[in-house]
Amino acid sequence: MTMSTAETAEHTQQEYFRVTDRVPAQVWYWAAIASILASATLFLAGRRDWSLFVGQWPPTFLLLALFHKVLQPGR
């Protein structure tokens, strides 16, 4: 039996919330701050490519936190 696209999307969303419900909200924000600091450190160390790579992580962490806060079922 195969799942439809809607069922697959529903399953994926439920799986996402099952995993992220275990992560306290502060972890997302500290991860964003840590990646900003790591990016700045890499930049100052002359690792420009790595600093750009790591510097793209904070928006991802913050969007995951926002997505979870806005769409979390039952709240």
N, C-alpha and C positions, 0 to 999 in steps of 0.2 A: 504494500500500500504506500503510495507516495503522497507527500503533503503538497497542498496548493501553495501558491506564493504568499497568500494571506496567513495561512497556518504556519509557514516557515518564518515569516516576519514576527508573528505572535510568539512563537517558540524562542526566537532569537532575543526578543525583548524580555521575555520572562527569564531567560538564562542570564542576560545582562543584569537585571535587577537582583537575581539570586546571588550573583557574585558580588556586586557592588554594595548590596545591603550590609555586607560584613565589613565594609571599609568606612571608618568614621569620616565625616565631612572634612575635618581638619586635615586629614592626610592629603587630600587633593590640593589644598592651598599650600601646605608645606612642600609638597612635591613641586609645585610651580615655583615657589621661592627658591628651593634648592637648585632647580634647573637654571634659574636666572643667575644665581651665584656661580654655578658650575660653568655656565657659558661665559660669564665675565672673566673667571679665572683662566679658562682655556684661551680666551682672546688675549689676555695679558701675557700668557705664556707663549704666544705666537702660534697657537694651533687654531688658525682662523677657520678652516673648514669644519673642524669639530665644534668650534664655538657657534657657528651658524646652525649646525645640525642640532645641537643641544638647545640652542636658543629658540627653536621652533616648538619645543615641548610645552612651555607654560600655557599657551592658549589651548592646547589639547587637554591638559589637566583641568583647566578652568571650565572648558566646555563640557567635559565629562561630569564635573561636579554640578554644573548648571542643568545639564540634561537630566541627571539623576534627581535633582531637587524639584524640577518643574514637572517631570513626568512620572515620578515615583507613585505607584498605585497605593491607594489607601491613606494618603495624607491630604 
